[in-house]
């Protein structure tokens, strides 16, 4: 008795309906935001996760140039204690 593989007969599992994704727009290139200073903590918090990590480009929608600049600005703000390196981790 030989076993037949059903790999050709299977349908790929879908994770739900496919919706077209809205392309992310770089807020710095359209003029919505300006990377002016490391002192603008409110603007910098937008690019930091709730645990204190710098968000990646795929999540923020920034261009490579602006992502590098934001990362450097966040690091300067951290050194001057304007932004925390990490948020307090609460374990349950």
N, CA and C atoms as an extended XYZ file, in Angstrom:
276
Properties=species:S:1:pos:R:3:atomname:S:1:resname:S:1:resid:I:1 pbc="F F F"
N         0.834       -1.176        0.000 N   UNK     1
C         0.000        0.000        0.000 CA  UNK     1
C         0.886        1.249        0.000 C   UNK     1
N         0.713        2.095       -0.944 N   UNK     2
C         1.515        3.303       -1.037 CA  UNK     2
C         0.700        4.500       -0.570 C   UNK     2
N         1.396        5.418        0.071 N   UNK     3
C         0.720        6.632        0.536 CA  UNK     3
C         0.888        7.723       -0.498 C   UNK     3
N        -0.183        8.380       -0.785 N   UNK     4
C        -0.116        9.488       -1.725 CA  UNK     4
C        -0.073       10.786       -0.946 C   UNK     4
N         0.769       11.654       -1.379 N   UNK     5
C         0.832       12.944       -0.703 CA  UNK     5
C        -0.228       13.866       -1.292 C   UNK     5
N        -0.880       14.542       -0.424 N   UNK     6
C        -1.936       15.456       -0.849 CA  UNK     6
C        -1.430       16.879       -0.985 C   UNK     6
N        -0.135       17.041       -1.073 N   UNK     7
C         0.413       18.394       -1.104 CA  UNK     7
C        -0.051       19.174       -2.331 C   UNK     7
N        -0.303       18.491       -3.432 N   UNK     8
C        -0.769       19.179       -4.627 CA  UNK     8
C        -2.258       19.471       -4.584 C   UNK     8
N        -2.977       18.730       -3.722 N   UNK     9
C        -4.421       18.881       -3.665 CA  UNK     9
C        -4.880       19.892       -2.620 C   UNK     9
N        -4.001       20.250       -1.716 N   UNK    10
C        -4.385       21.142       -0.621 CA  UNK    10
C        -4.519       22.586       -1.087 C   UNK    10
N        -5.443       23.257       -0.461 N   UNK    11
C        -5.574       24.693       -0.694 CA  UNK    11
C        -4.767       25.416        0.379 C   UNK    11
N        -4.107       26.490        0.037 N   UNK    12
C        -3.378       27.224        1.081 CA  UNK    12
C        -4.365       27.855        2.058 C   UNK    12
N        -4.008       27.800        3.314 N   UNK    13
C        -4.878       28.386        4.325 CA  UNK    13
C        -4.807       29.901        4.250 C   UNK    13
N        -5.951       30.500        4.241 N   UNK    14
C        -6.011       31.954        4.241 CA  UNK    14
C        -6.146       32.469        5.661 C   UNK    14
N        -5.625       33.620        5.908 N   UNK    15
C        -5.720       34.225        7.234 CA  UNK    15
C        -6.873       35.214        7.297 C   UNK    15
N        -7.729       35.149        6.334 N   UNK    16
C        -8.857       36.063        6.313 CA  UNK    16
C        -8.909       36.766        4.974 C   UNK    16
N        -9.844       37.672        4.844 N   UNK    17
C        -9.954       38.378        3.557 CA  UNK    17
C        -8.757       39.290        3.318 C   UNK    17
N        -8.281       39.265        2.089 N   UNK    18
C        -7.143       40.110        1.730 CA  UNK    18
C        -7.642       41.521        1.456 C   UNK    18
N        -7.139       42.448        2.211 N   UNK    19
C        -7.493       43.846        2.001 CA  UNK    19
C        -6.261       44.577        1.505 C   UNK    19
N        -6.421       45.442        0.562 N   UNK    20
C        -5.259       46.212        0.120 CA  UNK    20
C        -4.785       47.127        1.240 C   UNK    20
N        -3.489       47.136        1.440 N   UNK    21
C        -2.933       47.961        2.512 CA  UNK    21
C        -2.765       49.395        2.046 C   UNK    21
N        -3.024       50.290        2.962 N   UNK    22
C        -2.830       51.703        2.689 CA  UNK    22
C        -1.334       51.990        2.812 C   UNK    22
N        -0.722       52.548        1.782 N   UNK    23
C         0.722       52.804        1.873 CA  UNK    23
C         1.019       53.856        2.939 C   UNK    23
N         2.084       53.615        3.697 N   UNK    24
C         2.466       54.568        4.737 CA  UNK    24
C         3.199       55.730        4.099 C   UNK    24
N         2.929       56.895        4.611 N   UNK    25
C         3.519       58.115        4.061 CA  UNK    25
C         4.474       58.692        5.095 C   UNK    25
N         5.651       59.064        4.651 N   UNK    26
C         6.657       59.662        5.517 CA  UNK    26
C         6.198       61.060        5.925 C   UNK    26
N         5.908       61.276        7.224 N   UNK    27
C         5.409       62.591        7.648 CA  UNK    27
C         6.439       63.714        7.498 C   UNK    27
N         7.715       63.352        7.439 N   UNK    28
C         8.742       64.388        7.277 CA  UNK    28
C         8.851       64.849        5.831 C   UNK    28
N         8.633       63.930        4.895 N   UNK    29
C         8.771       64.309        3.488 CA  UNK    29
C         7.584       65.135        2.999 C   UNK    29
N         6.403       64.956        3.614 N   UNK    30
C         5.257       65.754        3.191 CA  UNK    30
C         5.136       67.052        3.980 C   UNK    30
N         6.015       67.235        4.949 N   UNK    31
C         6.035       68.494        5.698 CA  UNK    31
C         5.148       68.508        6.924 C   UNK    31
N         4.596       67.359        7.304 N   UNK    32
C         3.737       67.297        8.482 CA  UNK    32
C         4.544       67.476        9.764 C   UNK    32
N         5.731       66.883        9.805 N   UNK    33
C         6.611       66.969       10.971 CA  UNK    33
C         7.986       67.473       10.549 C   UNK    33
N         8.702       68.005       11.505 N   UNK    34
C        10.072       68.449       11.269 CA  UNK    34
C        10.973       67.846       12.340 C   UNK    34
N        12.114       67.313       11.919 N   UNK    35
C        13.119       66.868       12.886 CA  UNK    35
C        13.935       68.108       13.207 C   UNK    35
N        13.499       68.808       14.203 N   UNK    36
C        14.189       70.046       14.527 CA  UNK    36
C        15.195       69.848       15.642 C   UNK    36
N        14.779       69.164       16.689 N   UNK    37
C        15.606       69.153       17.872 CA  UNK    37
C        15.371       67.904       18.699 C   UNK    37
N        16.331       67.557       19.500 N   UNK    38
C        16.192       66.446       20.434 CA  UNK    38
C        15.318       66.840       21.609 C   UNK    38
N        15.032       68.137       21.756 N   UNK    39
C        14.228       68.613       22.889 CA  UNK    39
C        12.735       68.415       22.680 C   UNK    39
N        12.322       68.118       21.458 N   UNK    40
C        10.904       67.926       21.156 CA  UNK    40
C        10.507       66.493       21.516 C   UNK    40
N        10.331       66.245       22.811 N   UNK    41
C        10.094       64.900       23.321 CA  UNK    41
C         8.735       64.374       22.871 C   UNK    41
N         7.756       65.242       22.761 N   UNK    42
C         6.412       64.806       22.355 CA  UNK    42
C         6.454       64.193       20.950 C   UNK    42
N         7.195       64.801       20.049 N   UNK    43
C         7.313       64.280       18.688 CA  UNK    43
C         8.127       62.976       18.678 C   UNK    43
N         9.174       62.905       19.494 N   UNK    44
C        10.031       61.719       19.519 CA  UNK    44
C         9.309       60.509       20.105 C   UNK    44
N         8.408       60.733       21.041 N   UNK    45
C         7.665       59.622       21.656 CA  UNK    45
C         6.814       58.877       20.629 C   UNK    45
N         6.467       59.537       19.552 N   UNK    46
C         5.682       58.930       18.494 CA  UNK    46
C         6.446       57.782       17.813 C   UNK    46
N         7.771       57.819       17.868 N   UNK    47
C         8.617       56.837       17.200 CA  UNK    47
C         9.271       55.867       18.172 C   UNK    47
N         8.777       55.840       19.421 N   UNK    48
C         9.293       54.938       20.444 CA  UNK    48
C         8.129       54.083       20.929 C   UNK    48
N         8.358       52.776       21.089 N   UNK    49
C         7.290       51.879       21.543 CA  UNK    49
C         7.001       52.111       23.024 C   UNK    49
N         5.967       51.448       23.520 N   UNK    50
C         5.611       51.605       24.923 CA  UNK    50
C         6.647       50.983       25.853 C   UNK    50
N         7.499       50.104       25.332 N   UNK    51
C         8.578       49.542       26.149 CA  UNK    51
C         9.872       50.343       26.018 C   UNK    51
N         9.887       51.361       25.168 N   UNK    52
C        11.055       52.217       25.053 CA  UNK    52
C        11.927       51.949       23.849 C   UNK    52
N        11.535       51.002       22.991 N   UNK    53
C        12.355       50.681       21.816 CA  UNK    53
C        12.026       51.625       20.662 C   UNK    53
N        13.014       51.879       19.826 N   UNK    54
C        12.797       52.681       18.620 CA  UNK    54
C        12.043       51.816       17.617 C   UNK    54
N        10.944       52.346       17.090 N   UNK    55
C        10.118       51.582       16.160 CA  UNK    55
C        10.817       51.436       14.812 C   UNK    55
N        10.634       50.299       14.126 N   UNK    56
C        11.279       50.082       12.828 CA  UNK    56
C        10.597       50.857       11.710 C   UNK    56
N        11.275       50.958       10.580 N   UNK    57
C        10.764       51.690        9.416 CA  UNK    57
C         9.449       51.130        8.911 C   UNK    57
N         9.314       49.824        8.913 N   UNK    58
C         8.081       49.225        8.381 CA  UNK    58
C         6.872       49.597        9.225 C   UNK    58
N         7.103       49.963       10.471 N   UNK    59
C         6.004       50.356       11.357 CA  UNK    59
C         5.742       51.858       11.301 C   UNK    59
N         6.793       52.657       11.172 N   UNK    60
C         6.624       54.107       11.185 CA  UNK    60
C         6.351       54.675        9.806 C   UNK    60
N         6.842       54.002        8.755 N   UNK    61
C         6.636       54.495        7.404 CA  UNK    61
C         7.628       55.563        6.993 C   UNK    61
N         8.710       55.721        7.745 N   UNK    62
C         9.719       56.733        7.427 CA  UNK    62
C        10.638       56.260        6.312 C   UNK    62
N        11.250       57.219        5.651 N   UNK    63
C        12.273       56.879        4.667 CA  UNK    63
C        13.544       56.497        5.425 C   UNK    63
N        14.476       55.897        4.715 N   UNK    64
C        15.716       55.452        5.355 CA  UNK    64
C        16.467       56.626        5.978 C   UNK    64
N        16.543       57.701        5.242 N   UNK    65
C        17.257       58.892        5.709 CA  UNK    65
C        16.632       59.446        6.994 C   UNK    65
N        15.316       59.549        7.007 N   UNK    66
C        14.639       60.106        8.169 CA  UNK    66
C        14.652       59.137        9.351 C   UNK    66
N        14.616       57.828        9.079 N   UNK    67
C        14.679       56.848       10.163 CA  UNK    67
C        16.025       56.921       10.882 C   UNK    67
N        17.111       57.054       10.112 N   UNK    68
C        18.438       57.178       10.735 CA  UNK    68
C        18.526       58.445       11.572 C   UNK    68
N        17.959       59.522       11.048 N   UNK    69
C        18.011       60.797       11.758 CA  UNK    69
C        17.179       60.761       13.042 C   UNK    69
N        16.010       60.134       12.971 N   UNK    70
C        15.160       59.996       14.158 CA  UNK    70
C        15.858       59.144       15.209 C   UNK    70
N        16.495       58.053       14.779 N   UNK    71
C        17.187       57.167       15.720 CA  UNK    71
C        18.299       57.918       16.445 C   UNK    71
N        19.075       58.694       15.706 N   UNK    72
C        20.157       59.479       16.331 CA  UNK    72
C        19.588       60.510       17.294 C   UNK    72
N        18.497       61.167       16.912 N   UNK    73
C        17.885       62.183       17.760 CA  UNK    73
C        17.339       61.556       19.040 C   UNK    73
N        16.731       60.376       18.925 N   UNK    74
C        16.213       59.679       20.111 CA  UNK    74
C        17.359       59.292       21.036 C   UNK    74
N        18.467       58.832       20.459 N   UNK    75
C        19.613       58.432       21.277 CA  UNK    75
C        20.216       59.627       22.021 C   UNK    75
N        20.261       60.784       21.378 N   UNK    76
C        20.762       61.989       22.044 CA  UNK    76
C        19.826       62.371       23.188 C   UNK    76
N        18.502       62.307       22.928 N   UNK    77
C        17.522       62.644       23.967 CA  UNK    77
C        17.626       61.672       25.143 C   UNK    77
N        17.944       60.417       24.869 N   UNK    78
C        18.110       59.446       25.948 CA  UNK    78
C        19.326       59.776       26.801 C   UNK    78
N        20.421       60.161       26.151 N   UNK    79
C        21.632       60.484       26.906 CA  UNK    79
C        21.428       61.687       27.810 C   UNK    79
N        20.579       62.605       27.387 N   UNK    80
C        20.309       63.793       28.194 CA  UNK    80
C        19.125       63.578       29.146 C   UNK    80
N        18.660       62.336       29.252 N   UNK    81
C        17.581       61.940       30.158 CA  UNK    81
C        16.259       62.620       29.839 C   UNK    81
N        16.045       62.961       28.573 N   UNK    82
C        14.750       63.495       28.162 CA  UNK    82
C        13.795       62.352       27.822 C   UNK    82
N        14.355       61.242       27.341 N   UNK    83
C        13.593       60.028       27.055 CA  UNK    83
C        14.217       58.884       27.852 C   UNK    83
N        13.403       57.951       28.320 N   UNK    84
C        13.978       56.809       29.037 CA  UNK    84
C        14.552       55.780       28.050 C   UNK    84
N        15.535       55.033       28.523 N   UNK    85
C        16.079       53.952       27.702 CA  UNK    85
C        15.064       52.822       27.602 C   UNK    85
N        14.417       52.504       28.720 N   UNK    86
C        13.352       51.502       28.734 CA  UNK    86
C        12.267       51.986       29.678 C   UNK    86
N        11.066       51.513       29.435 N   UNK    87
C         9.982       51.776       30.364 CA  UNK    87
C        10.033       50.704       31.441 C   UNK    87
N         9.432       50.998       32.559 N   UNK    88
C         9.431       50.015       33.630 CA  UNK    88
C         8.600       48.819       33.197 C   UNK    88
N         9.202       47.635       33.240 N   UNK    89
C         8.530       46.414       32.838 CA  UNK    89
C         7.795       45.828       34.029 C   UNK    89
N         6.499       45.678       33.894 N   UNK    90
C         5.695       45.127       34.966 CA  UNK    90
C         5.306       43.715       34.584 C   UNK    90
N         5.736       42.745       35.359 N   UNK    91
C         5.398       41.347       35.097 CA  UNK    91
C         4.199       40.960       35.937 C   UNK    91
N         3.339       40.191       35.312 N   UNK    92
C         2.118       39.769       36.040 CA  UNK    92
C         2.223       38.328       36.458 C   UNK    92
